[in-house]
Every structure is written in structure tokens, then in C-alpha cells.
Amino acid sequence: MPTLADIATMIRLPVLTSLSCMSVPRLAACLSPSSLVSSGSFHQVRFHRTDYDGPGKYDERETGSMLGSHDHSHNHGHTQHPRRDHLGEENSGESLEEKINLRNLLESRYKRRSGSYDHRGYTVGIGGPVGSGKTALTLSLCRALRGKIPMGVVTNDIFTQEDAEFLVRNNALDKGRIMPVETGGCPHAAIREDVSANLGALEMLTRRIYREEGVESQPPLLLCESGGDNLAANFSSELADYTIYVIDVAGGDKVPRKGGPGITQSDLLVINKIDLADAVGASLEVMERDARKMRKRGRGRIMVDNDSESGPTVFASVKNGTGVDDIISHILKGFHDAHNTVKSSK
């Protein structure tokens, strides 16, 4: 049976999931006023809190800044917000179980998309702890897929643009296709509780790509790399259409069995730096066994089905190219399945 914390995470209760786990200084960092600037190197987006209910409309200006608003009362139906799937007042009389079931229904990525990737391209979220190899994977994916699919990248760092600058130095994509987001003290909140800054950056990149590639271009593939965080961080389904969680063997073979939503619920788990396993005394067999067990347990999300299939896991050494082709195959399958589903729904 899921715990109360599990249920709170699944339906995104803000007090239980985003406040109770934070220290006062960390919470203050999350709630700091927004700062939207255009630096000399990039259009820079700094994370800001909005109404918990989520982002509103975005206005791209010449400076590349984005303004969000969602300040009206919620006495209306949600057909006016096709990208939102929050629970409104009309559901206020429902039981918790009914709300959870409704949340599961509304989590459908294709339904939430309303049959279109025109506003925001197909988004792959790449998460994982600091140093696990997220940026190296992003670089490898860009090098392998650029020229084949229109692409863009959004990176998240706490107070710098380090990852975006690394990608530019290594010619991952054209500079205009890489956009950094500075999250402040809560990198996990920028991909989960309040995704507005990342959504705005992804939408801006989508418009830019369609202008450059032509409106008849296939939907772009967007990579959103999270800031390094702990095992409890994972992408909101409102932000990412496909999620990859990257861990590495340097933390020891115990990491997969520690669980956390990134390990149990991501679409693809990548266990990186397998070439270092012997040096750190990590057993890949143990990691494979535990990953299969934990991901099988997490696939049902609310009601665990012990007979359900475990999610895929790829063992990789991204820096050496090992496993990258398998990762790309999983991404492209999700990308093409989503694109075909959208086309068939029109």
C-alpha cells in the first residue's frame, strides 16, 4: 500500500510535497522574487514562484524575457486551460480516492497535449544527482540526433549557466538552441512543483525552431536537463513527455534499492559509468536486480501490480559511447509513438 507521502506526491499536494521537506532558508530561496534577464551569452531565465496552480500565458519579448500570469479566480471549467490538469472547485466534494483516480486519468500525456505539439515540442526530461552524467548524456544525444530531428535544449543550474556553457563549447547545438534556466536554491521545484520557468523556455525554443525550420517541420525534440538533486526529485508530467533518470556506479550498488520517484517512475533508468564499477567495488548484477525490483514496484504508481513489467534500464558509459544507442532507441520510440498518436487524433 502507498504511504500518505506517496499519495501526496502523486497528486502534488503543495504543503506535503514542497514545503514540509524544506528548511526555512531553502524555502525562502524558492519563494524569492522572479528575475528575468537577458545576459550577453544566453537568453537567461531565472526560476520564480507563481500561484501553485501553475503558469499562465507567456509573452516573448525582444529581450527573450517571459511573463506569466494566472491570477484569476477558479470558478470556471478547465477547457480554457488545455495545458493544465489541476483539480478545480467542481471536484471539491469528491473523496481523496476519487481525486487520486481523476489525477491518474488527467496524467495522460497525450490527452494533456490536446492533440498538438505546436506550442511545445516533445520534451524529454533528463534528471539525476550531481555528477551522474546528465550533461554528458545531453551532449551525446545532441551529437547523435542533430540534423535528423529539430532539437533544442534547456539546462537547469542553481546559480550559474555552467551546463549550457559546456554544451555551447562542445558544439552540441547552435547557441540559439540552448537556453539556461537558473533555478535558485530549489532545483527540484523547477521541474516539479512550479515548472513555469522551464515551460516558458521550452515554449520559446519551440517557436524559435518553427521559425527557423518552417511551420511544416516535424515537432522538435526538446531536452530539459534538471539541476543535480537527490533521489526524491523527478519531473512533473506537465513538463516532460518522457523522463530519463541517470544514476552512476560511483555511489555504490545500493543506489537503485534506495528508490525514489526518479528510479521507480522514470520512463528510462540509466545506470552510468559502468566502466568504474570494479574500481568502486559496485556489482552491476546487484544493481540490475535491485533496479528491476524497484521499477517493477513503482510502475503502478498508486495500486502496485506485482505482475506488471518493470520499466527499462540501460547500463551505460556515456563518455565512452556505451549504451547511448540503446538510450536513443528508447527516446525515438517514445517520440514517434507520441507523434503518431497526435496525428491519429486529429
Secondary structure, DSSP 8 states (H G I E B T S, - for coil): ---HHHHHHHHT-HIIIIITTS-HHHHHHHTS---EEE-SSSEEEE-----TT--------TT--------S---S-GGG-TT-----GGGTTS-HHHHHHHHHHHT-HHHHHTT--SSS-EEEEEE-STTSSHHHHHHHHHHHHTTTS-EEEEEEESS--HHHHHHHHTTSS-GGGEEEEE-TT-TTGGGTT--HHHHHHHHHHHHHHHHHH-TTS---EEEEE-----TT----TTT-SEEEEEEEGGG-TTHHHH--HHHHH-SEEEEE-GGGHHHHT--HHHHHHHHHHHHHHHTTTTS--TTS----EEE-BGGGTBTHHHHHHHHHHHHHHHHHHHHHH-
